[in-house]
Structure formats: structure tokens, C-alpha cells
Amino acid sequence: MSESPASAPQNRRAFLKKSAKVSAGLCAGAAALEGCGLLPEPEMRICTLAELETVPYLISRFNGKQIFVTHLDGELVIFSLICRHRRCTVEYDERDDIFVCPCHDGLYDAYGQVLDGPPPGPLRRYRPEIRGEEVWVINEYVKDEKPAEGQAEEGPSR
């Protein structure tokens, strides 16, 4: 059955009204999610360079998870402290200069590389950025790179 020419504009109008309401609802929902912290932040200021120079490392939170900020061989590095095995939060053992997963005894060296246990890969590294005198973390991972032969045994310079 075909529509009469008089009802066609009415159907188009109803469709456009519904589309506008759905679009407004989606926009409001996205804004509410971001306001509640349910969407990940694209970046975050962590500290100043001066603050980081007074300590060997800094532990902070980014998008609800702990991160580890330090200098390794003169390079600013930010590790995720989430174990790659079961997503438990690893702890830094300052005495032995390693990261330990309390869930299944996974061990990572100071560079985030797996030393022992079940983790399938190294700790993830976030992209750091220096803006003026501030240290920022960017919500993207950098490529996992293994240190040169013998570098891990010597330990990082901090």
C-alpha cells in the first residue's frame, strides 16, 4: 500500500524528531560517562620535573590504575603496574629493584621485562611527554623493547 502525498511529510517529520531525540540522548550519555570517569582520560599531568628529580620514582594513578614513573638510563619511563598474567597490581621491591606480582609470583626486572613466573609479556609502558617543566602521561602504549644484552644486570641509572 502506498502512502498518500499528504502523509509523506508527516512521516519524515516524525523520523527527524526521533532522530534528533536519539542523537541528543547519545550525546548526553557520552557526556555523563566522561563526567563519571567511565571513559579513559587521553592524558594526565603527573608532576613537575623538579618533583621527579627529588625521588628515585613516583607511583601515581592514571585511569584508575597505578603507574610507575622513573628515569631509566636517562630516559623518562612510565610503566603500568598491571601484571600481564591476571591483571593484578604489581608491587615495586626497592631493595631488589624488581616488580613482584602478589597473585602468582610473577617477577619483572627494573625495565619491566619478565624475569620469572607466568606473565606472558613485559609490563606495558605508557608514552611520557614533557611539556615545559611538567611530566604528562599519554594514554597509549609504547613498543615493548628489551634492553641491550647485559644492561638489565647492571641495573638502571636513576
VEXDREN-2710 file (C-alpha; in Angstrom, 1 decimal):
% VEXDREN-2710
k/r/px/py/pz
1/MET/0.0/0.0/0.0
2/SER/1.5/3.4/-1.0
3/GLU/1.4/6.5/1.2
4/SER/-0.7/9.4/0.2
5/PRO/1.3/12.5/-0.7
6/ALA/-0.1/14.3/2.3
7/SER/1.2/11.8/4.9
8/ALA/4.8/11.7/3.5
9/PRO/5.9/15.0/5.1
10/GLN/4.4/13.9/8.4
11/ASN/6.4/10.6/8.4
12/ARG/9.6/12.5/7.5
13/ARG/8.9/15.0/10.3
14/ALA/8.3/12.2/12.8
15/PHE/11.5/10.4/11.7
16/LEU/13.6/13.6/12.0
17/LYS/12.1/14.3/15.5
18/LYS/13.0/10.8/16.7
19/SER/16.5/11.0/15.2
20/ALA/17.1/14.3/16.9
21/LYS/16.0/12.8/20.3
22/VAL/18.2/9.7/19.8
23/SER/21.2/11.9/18.9
24/ALA/20.7/14.2/21.9
25/GLY/20.4/11.1/24.2
26/LEU/23.6/9.6/22.8
27/CYS/25.4/12.9/23.4
28/ALA/24.1/13.3/26.9
29/GLY/25.0/9.7/27.7
30/ALA/28.6/10.1/26.4
31/ALA/29.0/13.3/28.5
32/ALA/27.7/11.5/31.6
33/LEU/30.1/8.6/31.1
34/GLU/33.0/11.1/30.8
35/GLY/31.9/13.1/33.8
36/CYS/31.7/9.9/35.9
37/GLY/35.2/8.9/34.9
38/LEU/34.0/5.8/33.0
39/LEU/35.7/6.9/29.8
40/PRO/39.5/6.8/29.9
41/GLU/41.4/10.1/30.0
42/PRO/43.6/10.7/27.0
43/GLU/46.3/12.3/29.1
44/MET/47.1/13.5/32.6
45/ARG/49.7/15.7/34.3
46/ILE/51.7/13.6/36.8
47/CYS/54.2/16.0/38.4
48/THR/56.9/18.6/37.6
49/LEU/60.4/17.6/36.5
50/ALA/61.7/19.2/39.8
51/GLU/59.4/16.9/41.9
52/LEU/60.6/13.8/40.0
53/GLU/64.2/14.8/40.5
54/THR/63.8/14.6/44.3
55/VAL/62.8/10.9/44.3
56/PRO/64.0/7.8/42.5
57/TYR/60.5/7.0/41.3
58/LEU/56.9/8.1/41.7
59/ILE/53.7/5.9/41.9
60/SER/50.6/7.6/40.7
61/ARG/47.1/6.7/39.3
62/PHE/46.0/7.1/35.7
63/ASN/42.6/6.0/34.5
64/GLY/42.0/4.1/37.8
65/LYS/45.2/2.1/37.6
66/GLN/48.6/2.6/39.2
67/ILE/51.6/3.7/37.2
68/PHE/55.3/3.8/38.0
69/VAL/57.2/6.9/36.8
70/THR/61.0/6.9/36.8
71/HIS/64.2/7.5/34.8
72/LEU/66.0/4.6/33.2
73/ASP/69.4/5.3/31.7
74/GLY/68.4/9.0/31.5
75/GLU/65.1/8.3/29.8
76/LEU/61.7/9.1/31.3
77/VAL/59.7/5.9/31.6
78/ILE/56.1/5.2/32.7
79/PHE/55.1/1.6/33.4
80/SER/51.6/0.3/34.0
81/LEU/51.7/-1.6/37.3
82/ILE/49.2/-4.1/36.0
83/CYS/50.6/-7.7/35.6
84/ARG/50.1/-9.1/32.1
85/HIS/49.1/-12.5/33.5
86/ARG/46.0/-12.0/35.6
87/ARG/45.8/-8.1/35.7
88/CYS/46.8/-7.9/39.4
89/THR/48.7/-4.8/40.6
90/VAL/52.4/-5.5/40.9
91/GLU/54.4/-4.0/43.7
92/TYR/57.9/-2.5/43.4
93/ASP/60.5/-4.1/45.6
94/GLU/63.0/-1.2/46.0
95/ARG/65.6/-3.4/47.8
96/ASP/65.9/-5.9/44.9
97/ASP/64.9/-3.4/42.2
98/ILE/62.2/-5.7/40.7
99/PHE/58.4/-5.7/40.3
100/VAL/56.6/-8.6/42.0
101/CYS/53.1/-9.8/41.3
102/PRO/51.5/-10.9/44.5
103/CYS/48.9/-13.1/42.8
104/HIS/51.1/-15.7/41.1
105/ASP/54.7/-14.6/42.0
106/GLY/55.4/-13.1/38.6
107/LEU/58.7/-11.2/38.6
108/TYR/59.7/-8.3/36.3
109/ASP/63.1/-6.6/36.2
110/ALA/63.6/-2.8/36.5
111/TYR/62.9/-2.5/32.8
112/GLY/59.6/-4.3/33.1
113/GLN/60.9/-7.4/31.4
114/VAL/59.7/-10.8/32.7
115/LEU/62.2/-12.5/35.0
116/ASP/60.2/-15.4/36.2
117/GLY/56.6/-16.7/36.6
118/PRO/53.6/-16.9/34.4
119/PRO/53.4/-13.3/32.9
120/PRO/53.2/-13.6/29.1
121/GLY/54.9/-10.4/28.4
122/PRO/56.6/-7.3/29.9
123/LEU/54.9/-4.6/31.8
124/ARG/53.3/-2.1/29.4
125/ARG/54.9/1.3/29.1
126/TYR/52.8/4.4/28.6
127/ARG/54.1/7.3/26.4
128/PRO/55.5/10.0/28.6
129/GLU/55.6/13.6/27.5
130/ILE/57.4/16.6/28.9
131/ARG/55.5/19.9/28.5
132/GLY/57.6/22.8/29.7
133/GLU/58.5/21.7/33.3
134/GLU/55.7/19.2/33.6
135/VAL/55.6/15.4/33.2
136/TRP/52.4/14.1/31.4
137/VAL/51.3/10.5/30.7
138/ILE/49.6/9.9/27.4
139/ASN/47.1/7.1/27.1
140/GLU/48.9/5.0/24.6
141/TYR/51.5/2.2/25.0
142/VAL/55.0/2.4/23.5
143/LYS/56.6/-0.7/21.9
144/ASP/57.9/-3.2/24.5
145/GLU/61.7/-3.1/24.0
146/LYS/64.1/-5.4/25.7
147/PRO/67.3/-3.7/27.0
148/ALA/70.6/-4.4/25.3
149/GLU/72.5/-7.5/26.4
150/GLY/73.9/-7.1/29.9
151/GLN/72.0/-3.8/30.6
152/ALA/69.4/-5.4/32.9
153/GLU/72.2/-7.0/35.1
154/GLU/73.9/-3.6/35.6
155/GLY/70.6/-2.1/36.7
156/PRO/69.0/1.2/35.6
157/SER/70.5/4.6/36.4
158/ARG/68.1/6.7/38.3
END
